[in-house]
Amino acid sequence: MEKAKEFVRHVLLVKFKAETAPDHVEQIIKDYSNLVNLVESLKSWHMAKDAKIINLHESFTHVFELTFEDAKGSAAYMVHPAHLEFHEKNWPHIEKAIAIEYKSTPFCT
């Protein structure tokens, strides 16, 4: 059996600060989504609003899921100038965040 590709996923739950205007939040999201065009190792970018942790009300407003081909790609993203610039510019608008990174593991029965 051929081995399945084991992508690295980076999931980020975010709560934007209340004083950050909705149109500014939308611009931050557009800028964030554009990183997929600027960072070669970032293979896909997805988001959703009103993120919830089941049975735990933490009031996160957005969830983002980034996919990398491998751990080296994720590491390259973390130090990429476009990511660092985005982070420095927009981190002041974040009230809280949780990041989870994992390598997808194929499961066969």
N, C-alpha and C positions, 0 to 999 in steps of 0.2 A: 504494500500500500504506500502511495506517495505521501510524504509528510506535508501537512497543511502549513501555510504561511502563518507565522506567529507575530502578528502586528503588535506594536506597543500603543496602548490607548492612554490618553491623558484626559481626565474628566475634572472640570473645574466648576464648582458651585460658587456663585457670587451673590452678594447683596450689595447693590449700589447705595450710596449715601442718599438720604432723603432730599438733601439740598441740591443734588445733581439733577438738573432739568431733564425731562423725558427726551427732548430733542438731542441733548448732549449724550445721553445714554445710547440713543440710536446711532449717533456718530461714532461713539466708542465701539459699538458692535460692528459697524461697517468697517472701521479701521482694523478691528481684530480679525474679521473674516478675510480681509485682504492679505493677511500674513500668509495664507495658503498660496498666494501668488508671488510672494517675496522670499519664502524660506523653502528651498528645494526639498528638504527632508520631511516637511509637513505635507502629508498625502491627502487628508480630508479634514474638514471643519464643519461641525454641526452645532446648532444651539436650540434651546427651548426656553420659554418663559415660565415663571411660577414654579420653580423647582421645589420639590418637597422631599424631605426625608420621611419615609413612612413611619408613623407613630412618634414623630419627634418634630414639633413645630419650631423650625429655626428661621423661617421667613426669608429664605433665599429667593432672589428674584429671577435668576437666570442660571442655566446650566449649559456648559460648552463641552463638546467632545472633540478632541483632536486625535488624529491617527497618524502614526509614524511607521515606517517600514521596519524599524528595529530600534534597539536601545541607543545605538550610536546616532541615529537620526534624531531621537528625542534630545540627547545630550547636545547635539549641534544646534537644535532649535533654541535651547535654553540660553546659549551664549551668542546667538545670531544678533547682529547689530539692529535689525528691524524689530526683533522681539524685545530687545533691551530698551530701545527707544519707545516702543509702544508701552511697555510696562512702566517706565519712568514717567511718561506723560499722563498715564491713566490711573495708576495705583492710588493717587489721592482721592479718587472718586469711589473707591471700594470701601464699604463699611466692614465687610468680612468675606472670607473666602476659604474654601476647602479644596485642595487638589488631591486627586487620587490618580496614580499611574500604575498600570499593570500590563503585563504581556499576556495577550490572549492565548489560552491553552486549549488545543483541540481535545475533545473528549469523545472517545469511541467506546461503545459497549460491545 
